[in-house]
Every structure is written in C-alpha cells, then in structure tokens.
C-alpha cells in the first residue's frame, strides 16, 4: 500500500484500535493457483512488537487446503466515501479541485500458521464473539447454544494465527485541504444517506 507521509499512521495503538473497530479483513495468500483473497473476521492479540492475528476457516476452505506459502497480507478497511469537488470551499475560488475518495486502511504483513485444535478454535470463537456482543443490551454468549453443536462446529473448523511482522496504516482524510475545506467536507458527509459516509465524517480532523 502506497502511503505518503502526510497520510501515514504509525502509532501501534492507533492501528490496533482501527483493526478492532473494523475486524473484517481482506486476507491475501499465495495458493497453488496464484494469489487468493478472502474476507475473514480476525481477532487481534497484543503480542510481540506489532501484534498477532487469529482467525478460522472451514476445513475444506482453500486457505487451509491449498496454501503452499506462509506469507499473508491482511488489509482492514474502515469507512470510506466519495468526496465531491463542490464541497471544497477554497477550491471553488482557486479552481484547483478534483473528485477524491477519503478512506481509512490498515495493512498487516506476517507469517501464517494453522492450528488444528478444537479447544483452541472454540476459545477463539468465544473471544471473537464476546468482543462483538459486548456493547449490546442483551449480548449473546456461547451458553446460548448447545454444547454438542458448539463442539461439532469447532471440529469442522481449523484455526490460524498470523504473526504480524509489519504494520502500517493510511488515513486519507482531506489533510491536504484547508481547514475550511475539511469543515465543509464533514458537513456534507454528515448529510449523506450512507452511514459509512457519516462514520467517515467523525474521523476527519477539522
């Protein structure tokens, strides 16, 4: 991912926060048929310098059945939205404007290893679920499903971990524009029908 200095996020805590906020990753790996990308929810564990990612797939999934290389690239994408040139207050005066797209993304490179252990998978699923349910008024828990069903599900899955060797982030949030332009972008995004656009507006610094 090409990251210009103005848009780079290098703080590990901030990057971890974005991963936890947007845990559905595009995980790219090398298979015998070439590169393959899969959308998978990943759990972040704070370990080592950059952290550790945990996930799971079905036993018949190509990631497990046909992955000859252990290199892995996970991209976590936060909210994104189209930015109209008409929203730039100062740009209207100068004529120096063009359509843009604001977005937030984190990239993690690492080594993937599989864990064929039903107890590990069950613990991982419980942890992953608890984080997503924590803010709900009536959170669902593993106790709400039958033990035999949970055990069967864990047996049908295989876990994996990715030791993060390099972590980088890009916040493309109109930093190159004037304060007046950024405030205008925020106001317009807040009026968009898309919830993603409104989420993005909350990340832009006026």
C-alpha positions in Angstrom: 0.0 0.0 0.0 1.5 3.3 -1.1 1.4 5.7 1.9 2.6 9.3 1.6 4.0 10.8 4.9 1.0 13.2 5.3 -1.5 10.3 5.4 0.6 7.8 7.3 -0.5 6.4 10.7 2.4 4.8 12.6 1.2 4.7 16.1 0.7 1.0 17.0 -2.1 1.7 19.5 -4.0 3.7 16.9 -3.5 0.9 14.3 -4.7 -1.7 16.8 -7.7 0.4 17.6 -8.6 0.5 13.9 -8.2 -3.2 13.5 -10.5 -3.8 16.4 -13.1 -1.4 15.1 -13.1 -2.9 11.6 -12.1 -6.6 12.1 -13.3 -7.9 8.7 -10.0 -8.2 6.8 -9.2 -9.0 3.2 -6.7 -11.7 3.7 -4.4 -12.4 0.7 -2.3 -15.5 0.4 -0.4 -17.5 -2.2 -2.0 -20.7 -3.4 -1.0 -23.2 -6.0 -3.4 -21.4 -8.4 -1.9 -17.9 -7.6 -2.9 -15.2 -5.3 -6.2 -15.6 -3.4 -8.1 -13.1 -1.3 -10.7 -13.9 1.3 -12.9 -11.7 3.6 -12.4 -13.1 7.1 -13.1 -11.6 10.6 -9.8 -11.6 12.5 -9.1 -11.2 16.2 -6.2 -9.1 17.3 -4.0 -10.2 20.2 -1.5 -7.7 21.6 1.7 -9.7 21.5 5.2 -9.0 20.3 6.1 -5.8 18.6 3.2 -5.5 16.2 0.6 -8.0 17.5 -0.9 -11.3 16.5 -4.0 -12.1 14.4 -6.2 -15.1 14.9 -8.9 -16.5 12.6 -10.6 -19.6 11.4 -11.9 -21.3 8.2 -13.7 -24.4 7.3 -11.5 -27.5 6.8 -12.4 -27.6 3.1 -11.5 -23.9 2.6 -8.8 -23.2 0.0 -6.8 -21.2 2.5 -6.2 -24.4 4.5 -6.4 -26.9 1.8 -4.3 -25.2 -0.8 -1.8 -22.7 0.7 1.8 -23.7 -0.1 3.3 -20.4 1.2 3.0 -19.0 4.7 3.2 -15.3 3.7 0.0 -13.4 4.5 -1.3 -9.9 3.8 -4.3 -8.7 5.8 -5.9 -5.3 4.9 -8.5 -3.8 7.2 -10.6 -1.1 5.7 -12.6 1.4 7.7 -15.3 3.8 6.4 -14.8 5.4 3.0 -16.7 7.8 0.8 -16.6 9.8 -2.4 -15.7 13.5 -1.9 -17.3 15.9 -4.3 -15.2 18.9 -5.6 -18.2 21.1 -4.8 -17.6 20.6 -1.1 -14.2 22.4 -1.2 -14.8 26.0 -0.1 -11.4 27.3 -1.0 -11.2 25.0 -4.0 -14.1 26.8 -5.6 -12.2 30.0 -5.5 -8.9 28.7 -6.9 -10.3 26.2 -9.4 -7.7 23.7 -8.1 -10.0 20.9 -7.4 -10.9 17.4 -8.5 -13.0 14.5 -7.2 -11.5 12.5 -4.4 -12.1 9.5 -2.1 -11.5 9.5 1.6 -10.7 6.3 3.4 -9.0 4.6 6.3 -7.0 1.4 5.9 -4.5 -0.8 7.9 -2.2 -3.3 6.3 -0.6 -6.2 8.2 2.1 -8.4 6.8 3.0 -11.6 8.5 3.5 -15.4 8.7 0.5 -17.7 8.8 0.4 -21.0 10.7 -2.6 -23.3 11.2 -3.8 -24.6 14.5 -5.8 -27.9 14.3 -7.2 -27.9 17.8 -10.9 -27.9 18.5 -10.4 -26.5 22.0 -8.3 -23.6 20.6 -11.0 -22.9 17.9 -13.8 -22.9 20.5 -11.8 -20.4 22.7 -11.1 -18.2 19.7 -14.7 -18.2 18.6 -15.8 -17.3 22.1 -13.3 -14.4 22.3 -14.2 -13.1 18.8 -17.9 -13.3 19.6 -17.7 -11.7 23.0 -15.9 -8.6 21.6 -18.7 -8.1 19.1 -21.5 -8.7 21.6 -20.1 -6.7 24.5 -21.9 -3.4 23.7 -25.3 -5.0 23.2 -28.2 -4.7 25.7 -28.7 -8.5 25.7 -25.4 -10.0 24.5 -25.4 -13.5 23.1 -23.0 -15.9 24.6 -21.8 -19.5 23.8 -24.0 -20.6 26.7 -27.0 -19.8 24.4 -26.1 -22.6 22.1 -26.0 -26.3 22.8 -22.7 -27.8 23.8 -22.8 -30.6 21.2 -23.5 -28.0 18.4 -20.6 -25.8 19.6 -18.3 -28.9 19.7 -19.3 -30.0 16.2 -18.7 -26.5 14.9 -15.2 -26.4 16.4 -14.4 -29.8 14.9 -15.4 -28.6 11.4 -13.1 -25.6 11.6 -9.4 -25.1 11.7 -7.8 -22.1 13.3 -4.8 -20.0 12.3 -2.5 -17.3 13.6 -0.6 -14.6 11.8 2.5 -13.2 13.5 2.4 -9.5 12.3 5.9 -8.6 11.1 5.0 -5.2 9.6 2.0 -3.0 10.4 1.1 0.3 8.5 -1.9 2.5 8.2 -3.2 5.1 5.9 -5.7 7.8 6.9 -6.7 9.7 3.7 -8.9 12.3 5.3 -8.5 15.5 3.4 -5.4 16.5 5.4 -4.1 18.2 2.2 -7.0 20.6 2.2 -7.6 23.8 4.2 -9.5 23.9 7.4 -12.5 25.5 5.7 -12.5 22.7 3.1 -12.3 20.0 5.8 -15.2 21.5 7.8 -17.2 21.7 4.6 -16.4 18.0 3.8 -17.5 17.0 7.3 -20.8 18.9 7.0 -21.6 17.3 3.6 -20.7 13.8 4.7 -22.9 14.1 7.7 -25.8 14.8 5.3 -25.1 11.8 3.1 -27.6 8.9 3.2 -24.8 6.4 3.7 -24.0 5.5 7.3 -20.4 4.8 6.1 -20.1 8.5 5.0 -21.3 9.7 8.4 -18.8 7.4 10.2 -16.1 8.8 8.0 -17.0 12.3 8.9 -16.4 11.6 12.5 -12.7 10.6 11.7 -11.8 13.8 9.9 -10.0 16.4 11.9 -11.3 20.0 11.1 
